[in-house]
Amino acid sequence: MARDQPEIVVVDDDPAIRLMLRRSLGTLGWRVQEFGSPAEAPGYIAKNTADLLIWGTDESLCGGTNVIRTVRRHSPIPILVLSNRGDEDTAVDAFESGADDFIRKPFGDRELLARVKNALRRRAQEAGVTMLVVTGDLEIDLLHRRIRSGGREVRLSPRPYDVLRLLTANAGKPLTNAEILRAVWGPHRIDRVQYVRLAIRELRRKLEPDPARPRYILTEAGVGYRLEICDDERSEPSETPPGLTERA
């Protein structure tokens, strides 16, 4: 999940349900790809790297039609089923088809988001991706898109957040300017080094105790940048000597 946000695929033939899901999931910055027809989802999932499938169409669980099995045969994506039917047979059918979780309609936002977060957390763990990084007094929670520095919540512009997410996913590893540009701005912008410098400048301004002496977002001379993992939150910055100002 190296993209800027998790992508949730929603399949439901009820436009009102799709709207509600889009709004709920969107509040956490997650991307939503919607389908009103069950037949469209398997092809999309086969060709794209989505993080979770929310299946709200009961058609797939009756009458011998089982698109969930088709999805499961080709993808390990977590599947959360929403159903109007709350009987045991329907739930068992969903799990035997390959679903990972089951919620009966109607449901509350808090329950839905809790189930989705758990599914994303399990997927990240299986993929070896750390969703929560704490270094010194900086806490980066990628799952909830929440950042705290020195105990205060920090809000970032979209591009600097994307850069921070990439650095966090590769914590401790230097990333080149070209790697950052390709991942965040796309392959046609790999010559725009100033984009990276501006993003790094905002990150340091908002996350570092002393932006002139960064301790978290460090420069790798001649390479690019890395996110430093500090074992001791009282440790001194390791990049710029006192009295010098480091330029992004």
C-alpha positions in Angstrom: 0.0 0.0 0.0 2.5 2.5 -1.2 -0.2 4.8 -2.7 -1.3 8.0 -1.1 -4.5 6.4 0.4 -6.0 2.9 0.7 -8.5 2.2 -2.1 -11.8 0.7 -1.2 -14.0 -1.0 -3.9 -17.7 -0.7 -3.1 -20.3 -2.8 -4.9 -23.9 -2.1 -4.1 -27.0 -1.8 -6.3 -28.5 0.9 -4.0 -27.2 4.4 -4.9 -28.1 5.6 -1.4 -25.8 3.0 0.2 -23.0 3.8 -2.1 -23.3 7.5 -1.3 -23.3 6.8 2.4 -20.2 4.5 2.1 -18.4 7.1 -0.1 -19.0 9.8 2.5 -18.1 7.7 5.5 -14.9 6.3 4.0 -14.0 9.6 2.4 -13.8 11.3 5.8 -10.7 9.3 6.5 -9.1 10.2 3.2 -9.7 6.8 1.6 -10.3 6.5 -2.1 -13.6 4.8 -3.1 -14.2 3.0 -6.5 -18.0 2.4 -6.8 -19.9 -0.2 -8.9 -23.6 -0.6 -9.1 -23.4 -3.9 -11.0 -21.7 -7.0 -9.5 -20.4 -8.0 -12.9 -18.0 -5.1 -13.2 -16.0 -5.6 -10.0 -14.0 -8.7 -10.7 -12.4 -7.3 -13.8 -11.5 -4.1 -12.1 -10.0 -5.9 -9.1 -8.0 -8.2 -11.4 -6.4 -5.2 -13.1 -5.9 -2.8 -10.2 -4.3 -3.0 -6.8 -7.2 -2.3 -4.4 -7.0 -2.8 -0.6 -10.6 -3.9 0.3 -13.8 -4.9 -1.3 -17.1 -4.0 0.3 -19.8 -6.2 -1.2 -23.3 -5.0 -0.5 -25.3 -6.8 -3.3 -27.2 -9.8 -2.1 -27.5 -11.1 -5.6 -24.1 -12.8 -5.3 -25.3 -14.8 -2.3 -28.3 -16.5 -3.8 -29.6 -18.3 -6.9 -26.2 -20.0 -7.6 -24.6 -16.7 -8.7 -21.4 -16.1 -6.7 -19.2 -13.4 -7.9 -17.3 -13.3 -4.6 -15.9 -16.8 -5.4 -14.7 -15.4 -8.7 -12.9 -12.5 -7.0 -11.4 -14.8 -4.4 -10.0 -17.2 -7.0 -7.9 -14.4 -8.5 -7.2 -12.0 -5.6 -6.4 -12.1 -1.9 -8.2 -8.8 -1.3 -10.1 -8.7 2.0 -13.9 -8.9 1.4 -16.5 -7.3 3.7 -20.1 -8.4 2.9 -23.0 -6.2 3.8 -26.4 -8.0 3.6 -30.1 -7.4 4.2 -30.3 -11.0 5.3 -29.2 -11.6 8.8 -29.8 -15.4 9.0 -27.1 -17.8 9.7 -27.2 -19.5 6.3 -26.5 -16.2 4.5 -23.6 -15.5 6.7 -22.2 -19.0 6.3 -22.7 -18.7 2.5 -20.7 -15.4 2.5 -17.8 -16.9 4.5 -17.7 -20.1 2.5 -17.6 -17.9 -0.7 -14.4 -16.3 0.5 -15.6 -13.3 2.5 -13.5 -12.1 5.5 -16.3 -10.3 7.4 -20.1 -9.9 7.4 -22.3 -7.1 8.6 -26.1 -7.0 8.5 -27.8 -3.9 7.1 -28.7 -1.5 8.5 -25.4 -0.7 10.2 -23.8 2.3 11.9 -20.8 4.3 10.7 -18.7 3.4 13.7 -19.2 -0.3 13.3 -18.5 -0.1 9.6 -15.3 2.0 10.0 -14.0 -0.3 12.8 -14.5 -3.4 10.6 -12.8 -1.6 7.6 -9.8 -0.5 9.7 -9.3 -4.0 11.1 -9.4 -5.4 7.5 -6.9 -2.9 6.3 -4.7 -3.4 9.3 -4.6 -7.2 8.7 -3.8 -6.6 5.0 -1.0 -4.3 5.8 0.5 -6.7 8.3 0.3 -9.6 5.8 2.1 -7.4 3.2 4.7 -6.4 5.8 3.7 -2.7 5.8 3.8 -0.7 9.0 0.8 1.5 9.4 1.9 3.2 12.6 5.4 4.6 13.0 6.7 6.4 16.1 10.0 8.1 16.0 11.0 10.4 18.9 7.9 12.6 19.6 6.6 12.2 16.0 3.7 9.7 15.5 2.6 8.9 11.9 -0.6 6.8 11.7 -1.1 5.9 8.0 -4.3 3.9 8.6 -6.2 6.8 10.2 -4.2 9.5 8.2 -3.3 11.1 11.5 0.0 12.8 12.4 1.1 14.1 15.8 4.3 16.0 16.6 5.2 16.9 20.2 1.7 15.8 21.2 -0.1 18.2 18.8 -2.0 17.1 15.7 -0.5 18.3 12.4 -2.3 18.8 9.2 -0.4 18.6 5.9 -1.1 19.6 2.3 -1.8 16.7 0.0 1.6 16.4 -1.7 3.7 16.8 1.4 1.5 14.1 3.1 2.1 11.8 0.1 5.8 12.3 0.4 5.7 11.6 4.2 3.6 8.5 3.5 6.3 7.3 1.1 9.1 8.0 3.4 7.2 6.3 6.3 6.6 3.2 4.2 10.4 3.1 3.6 11.4 4.3 7.1 15.2 4.3 7.5 15.8 3.8 3.8 17.1 6.7 1.6 14.9 7.5 -1.3 16.1 9.4 -4.3 14.4 12.5 -5.7 13.5 10.6 -8.8 11.9 7.8 -6.7 9.8 10.3 -4.8 8.8 12.3 -7.9 7.8 9.1 -9.7 5.7 7.8 -6.8 4.0 11.1 -5.8 3.9 13.2 -9.0 4.1 10.5 -11.7 6.8 9.5 -14.2 6.5 12.6 -16.3 7.6 14.9 -13.4 10.9 13.2 -12.4 12.9 16.3 -13.4 10.9 18.6 -11.1 13.3 18.4 -8.1 11.9 21.6 -6.7 8.6 19.9 -6.0 10.4 17.5 -3.6 12.3 20.4 -2.0 9.1 22.4 -1.3 7.3 19.3 0.1 10.3 18.5 2.4 10.4 22.2 3.5 6.7 22.0 4.6 7.3 18.7 6.4 10.2 20.0 8.3 8.4 23.2 9.2 5.4 21.4 10.6 7.0 18.2 12.0 10.5 19.1 13.2 11.1 20.7 16.7 13.7 22.8 15.0 13.3 22.9 11.1 16.9 24.3 10.8 18.3 21.2 12.5 16.0 18.3 11.3 16.0 15.1 13.2 13.3 13.1 11.4 13.3 14.2 7.7 17.0 13.9 6.9 18.9 14.7 3.7 21.1 11.9 2.2 23.8 13.9 0.5 23.8 13.3 -3.3 20.9 10.8 -2.9 17.7 12.3 -1.6 15.8 11.9 1.8 14.9 9.4 4.4 12.8 9.2 7.5 15.0 8.7 10.5 13.9 6.3 13.3 15.0 7.6 16.6 15.4 5.0 19.4 15.6 7.7 22.1 13.2 10.6 21.7 15.7 12.8 23.6 18.5 12.1 21.1 20.0 15.1 19.3 19.4 15.8 15.7 21.9 13.9 13.5 22.0 16.0 10.4 22.9 19.7 10.6 25.5 21.0 13.0 24.5 23.8 15.4 24.7 27.2 13.8 24.1 26.0 10.3 20.9 26.1 8.3 20.2 23.1 6.1 18.5 23.8 2.8 15.9 21.4 1.4 
